[in-house]
Amino acid sequence: MVIAGFGCRAEATAESFRSALAATGMRPDALAVPADRVAVIAPFAEGMAVHSIAADLLQDIDTPTRSTVSMTARGVGSVAEAVALAAAGPGARIVVTRVISSDRMATCAIAQGPES
């Protein structure tokens, strides 16, 4: 399964998510966000499955990239990478490291599960 993981500010819009996903050049099977951002991504999701990842799970996930903003806010190098890995399951790997939306309100990373 290919998962697009997102990190975002509360003010992110559907266009923020669209821009970040477009920058990855991928088409995911599902989306993933921290649990407290499900309502923020809902207007963008348009019927796609959205995996809600509990915030306490993020800190134990090692991510390929590091953002000081993510470390300060969530205790993880990249929220987008961490939620993508969590949703894709054990043995998942990042295939596109985090990219930033044009308005800088959202980040997106792509993870692929081992069965994909």
N, C-alpha and C positions, 0 to 999 in steps of 0.2 A: 504494500500500500504506500502511496506517495502522499505525504502530509505537508501542507503549507502551514508553518507555525508563525504566529504573529505576536509581536510585542507592540504596544501602542500607548499613547497618552489618552486620557479620558475624552479629549476633544477630537480624536481622530474621526474622520468621515469615511463613507463608502469609497470615495475617491482616494483617500489616503491608502486604504487597503488595496484598491485596484492598482494604484501606482506601484506599490511595493511588490505585489505579486507579478505584475508585468515585467518588472526589472529582473525577476528570476528566470523568465523565459520558459517556465514550466506550467503544466496543467495538473493540479493536485486531485486526488481522489476525495480528500476531506481537508478541513481546516482545524487548527488548534489555537487556543488562546488561554491565558490565565483565567481562572474561574470568575474573577471580578471584572472581566472585559467581555463576557459573552454578549451582554446587551449592546455594547459598543459595536461589535462586529456584525450583529444580526442584520442590519440593513444591507450589508455587503454580501452576506452568505447566500441569500436568494435560493434557499432549498438545499444547499450543500450541508453535509453533516459537519457539525462543529464539536470538536472534543474540548471539553472544559477541564483544565488541569489545575489541581489544587496548588496554591502558592507554596505550601510547605514541601512539595515534591521537587520544586525547581532547584533548590539550593544544593542538592546532591548530584546534580547532572553536570558533567564536565562538557563544556562547549568549546568548539574550535576557535572562536573569537572572543574578545573581551571588550566590554564597554564599561567605562567608569559609571555612566548613568545607570546601566542595568545592575552593576554591582551594588551601587548605593541604594537603589530602589527595591531590588528584589533578591540581592545576594547571589546573583548568578551572572556569568560572563555575558550571555546573550539570552534574553527572554525568548525571542523568536526561535532560536536553535533549541533551547531547552524544552519548550512546549512541543515542538515538532518531534524531537526524539522521544519524549514521553508518550505522545499519542501514537507514534509508529511502532512502539513496543520494543521488547528486549532484542538486542542485536541490530537495532536500527543504526543508520549512519547518515550523516549530513552530506547531501549531494550538492547543495547550493548554500554557502554561508550567508549570513544575514546581509540584506540590502535595505536601504533606507528609502522611504517614499519621497517623492519630490517636495512635499510640504514638510518633511521631517517629523511627521506625527506618528508614523508606523514603520516597523521593520518586519521583514519576512525572511524566513529561511525554509529550505526544503529538506525533509528527511525521507528516507526510503526504508521501509521495513524489510526484514530478511526474506519474506515470502514474495516480494515484488520482483 
